[in-house]
Amino acid sequence: MANIWKKISYLGVSNDQPLYWQKSIILYNQIARILILIIFFTSMIMFFKMNMRIVPTAFLLTLPVMALSLWLNSLGKVNFSILIISIFFPLFFLFTSVYSKMYSEGVSLIFYIAPRFGIIISIIFPVVILGFHDIKRAFLSSLGGILVFILFDYVHSIFGINVQNIPYYPKNYLFVIFGLAIVLIFFTFLIFSLQRINNIYENIVLNQKKDIEKQRDYAEKQHKEIRKQKEQITDSIRYARRIQTAMLPSPQYIENILPEHFIFFKPKDIVSGDFYFFAQKKNLLYIVAADCTGHGVPGAFMSMLGISFLNAIINSESKFALQLPFVDDVVDKINDLRIKEPTAAGVLNSLREMIKKALKQTGNDTEPKDGMDMALCILDRKKLKMQYAGAHNPLYLFRNKQLIEYKADRMPIGIHIKEKPFTNHEIKLKKEDVFYLFSDGFVDQFNGETGEKYKIRRFKQLLSDIHRLNMSVQKRRLEEELYQWKKNSEQVDDILIVGVRI
């Protein structure tokens, strides 16, 4: 039985409704429930104790209307249900009292008290249910109830239903007491229901508050742990940057072997997947600009592999190459580079073999296709000659204000479907020639306002505009251009541009 009453109370209530509306619906259902009981027992008393037939029968006919209102609630049509009750009951009491008076049934006092009791309920009912979240509708409902109250008095006066004409003998007092008891019971129930509903929702809110506080405390604890872990990881990555920086050639070393140059190097993260490499062996100068797969920590690991392998290949007389367990199959190629005149393409071919061995790349579709893009030059300054080989990354050379582009092979330093030897370009140089090696980070940068990529066409024009300037000025112009283009948008990739003047 208790479960049935609870289900009736929660008809039409759902968790996605505001709390005040849930409380109003529950209160409405409970009032409807108590009214059904009052109507039923009142009808039984009038039928069996007062020998009345018309009025109790009419009262019992209201029960389907109450059931209809609860059914409408279950469908979520609470406002429509309230409207039916507010209109139906005043009219019902009016017609019942008049009809009963016309057929002289019962004592007139009950027909004076009961309708007004119903009207009072119809006035209070919308105000309590709708509350302050729909003041306009509550006001209109109450105003309608007051007008009906006035209409009641007028109609009752026409049919002689007047309190002054009702004889006050002991039996009448029983009806007065009975009516007052019903009113008292109703409002007691109303107050009790309001208090009970408020207690329920106060407990819900209190429990929700406790849950929120627990979740907040847990979130704060997790946040502190994550922040601590982040600080530890960041400190580790910063230390890794020191190691990576130590593996790059120092500015003093590069300045001694190549005075006229600039290096515009801007990692996206703390460590970088782009790297540059300078080495001098006899009369040859090796210059490399490389872009490894990924950026951040994965890219940095790849860059350290690249730097180590380049050192092993170019300085092949060192014991470093013999200490690498996966280069046994390429030692002969490294020795060939030492015996023969080295070529840029030969260095890239050897480097590719070492990367494939190190990453255990066999060409299987399921394995990662990690590797690097690279532009490599071997400069002979005495003979004014240069060799160039590229894996995706081209070489731009400016001579007499004209751009000469040397295209790279469309394959990476790593496993590739259509693998072939890299192309070796031999270039005769002239004094005041300027050439550039670069990764794709600058040309792929998005504009902070339009979202457009910088693109290679705009990059060529920029280099054409600045290539005659001093090398340090060129670097500053590149930095300014990137700042103006990027604005507040995020840097999308590591950026590396190496410029050299002959």
Rosetta blueprint (number, residue, H / E / L):
1 M L
2 A H
3 N H
4 I H
5 W H
6 K H
7 K H
8 I H
9 S H
10 Y L
11 L L
12 G L
13 V L
14 S L
15 N L
16 D L
17 Q L
18 P L
19 L H
20 Y H
21 W H
22 Q H
23 K H
24 S H
25 I H
26 I H
27 L H
28 Y H
29 N H
30 Q H
31 I H
32 A H
33 R H
34 I H
35 L H
36 I H
37 L H
38 I H
39 I H
40 F H
41 F H
42 T H
43 S H
44 M H
45 I H
46 M H
47 F H
48 F H
49 K L
50 M L
51 N L
52 M L
53 R L
54 I H
55 V H
56 P H
57 T H
58 A H
59 F H
60 L H
61 L H
62 T H
63 L H
64 P H
65 V H
66 M H
67 A H
68 L H
69 S H
70 L H
71 W H
72 L H
73 N H
74 S H
75 L L
76 G L
77 K L
78 V H
79 N H
80 F H
81 S H
82 I H
83 L H
84 I H
85 I H
86 S H
87 I H
88 F H
89 F H
90 P H
91 L H
92 F H
93 F H
94 L H
95 F H
96 T H
97 S H
98 V H
99 Y H
100 S H
101 K H
102 M H
103 Y L
104 S L
105 E L
106 G L
107 V L
108 S H
109 L H
110 I H
111 F H
112 Y H
113 I H
114 A H
115 P H
116 R H
117 F H
118 G H
119 I H
120 I H
121 I H
122 S H
123 I H
124 I H
125 F H
126 P H
127 V H
128 V H
129 I H
130 L H
131 G H
132 F H
133 H H
134 D H
135 I H
136 K H
137 R H
138 A H
139 F H
140 L H
141 S H
142 S H
143 L H
144 G H
145 G H
146 I H
147 L H
148 V H
149 F H
150 I H
151 L H
152 F H
153 D H
154 Y H
155 V H
156 H H
157 S H
158 I H
159 F L
160 G L
161 I L
162 N L
163 V H
164 Q H
165 N H
166 I L
167 P L
168 Y L
169 Y L
170 P H
171 K H
172 N H
173 Y H
174 L H
175 F H
176 V H
177 I H
178 F H
179 G H
180 L H
181 A H
182 I H
183 V H
184 L H
185 I H
186 F H
187 F H
188 T H
189 F H
190 L H
191 I H
192 F H
193 S H
194 L H
195 Q H
196 R H
197 I H
198 N H
199 N H
200 I H
201 Y H
202 E H
203 N H
204 I H
205 V H
206 L H
207 N H
208 Q H
209 K H
210 K H
211 D H
212 I H
213 E H
214 K H
215 Q H
216 R H
217 D H
218 Y H
219 A H
220 E H
221 K H
222 Q H
223 H H
224 K H
225 E H
226 I H
227 R H
228 K H
229 Q H
230 K H
231 E H
232 Q H
233 I H
234 T H
235 D H
236 S H
237 I H
238 R H
239 Y H
240 A H
241 R H
242 R H
243 I H
244 Q H
245 T H
246 A H
247 M H
248 L L
249 P L
250 S L
251 P H
252 Q H
253 Y H
254 I H
255 E H
256 N H
257 I H
258 L L
259 P L
260 E L
261 H E
262 F E
263 I E
264 F E
265 F E
266 K E
267 P L
268 K L
269 D L
270 I L
271 V L
272 S L
273 G L
274 D E
275 F E
276 Y E
277 F E
278 F E
279 A E
280 Q E
281 K E
282 K L
283 N L
284 L E
285 L E
286 Y E
287 I E
288 V E
289 A E
290 A E
291 D E
292 C E
293 T L
294 G L
295 H L
296 G H
297 V H
298 P H
299 G H
300 A H
301 F H
302 M H
303 S H
304 M H
305 L H
306 G H
307 I H
308 S H
309 F H
310 L H
311 N H
312 A H
313 I H
314 I H
315 N L
316 S L
317 E L
318 S L
319 K L
320 F L
321 A H
322 L H
323 Q H
324 L L
325 P H
326 F H
327 V H
328 D H
329 D H
330 V H
331 V H
332 D H
333 K H
334 I H
335 N H
336 D H
337 L H
338 R H
339 I H
340 K L
341 E L
342 P L
343 T L
344 A H
345 A H
346 G H
347 V H
348 L H
349 N H
350 S H
351 L H
352 R H
353 E H
354 M H
355 I H
356 K H
357 K H
358 A H
359 L L
360 K L
361 Q L
362 T L
363 G L
364 N L
365 D L
366 T L
367 E L
368 P L
369 K L
370 D L
371 G E
372 M E
373 D E
374 M E
375 A E
376 L E
377 C E
378 I E
379 L E
380 D E
381 R L
382 K L
383 K L
384 L L
385 K E
386 M E
387 Q E
388 Y E
389 A E
390 G E
391 A E
392 H E
393 N L
394 P L
395 L E
396 Y E
397 L E
398 F E
399 R E
400 N L
401 K L
402 Q E
403 L E
404 I E
405 E E
406 Y E
407 K L
408 A L
409 D E
410 R L
411 M L
412 P L
413 I E
414 G E
415 I L
416 H L
417 I L
418 K L
419 E L
420 K L
421 P L
422 F L
423 T L
424 N L
425 H E
426 E E
427 I E
428 K E
429 L L
430 K L
431 K L
432 E L
433 D L
434 V E
435 F E
436 Y E
437 L E
438 F E
439 S L
440 D L
441 G L
442 F L
443 V L
444 D L
445 Q L
446 F E
447 N L
448 G L
449 E L
450 T L
451 G L
452 E L
453 K E
454 Y L
455 K H
456 I H
457 R H
458 R H
459 F H
460 K H
461 Q H
462 L H
463 L H
464 S H
465 D H
466 I H
467 H L
468 R L
469 L L
470 N L
471 M H
472 S H
473 V H
474 Q H
475 K H
476 R H
477 R H
478 L H
479 E H
480 E H
481 E H
482 L H
483 Y H
484 Q H
485 W H
486 K H
487 K L
488 N L
489 S L
490 E L
491 Q L
492 V L
493 D L
494 D L
495 I E
496 L E
497 I E
498 V E
499 G E
500 V E
501 R E
502 I L
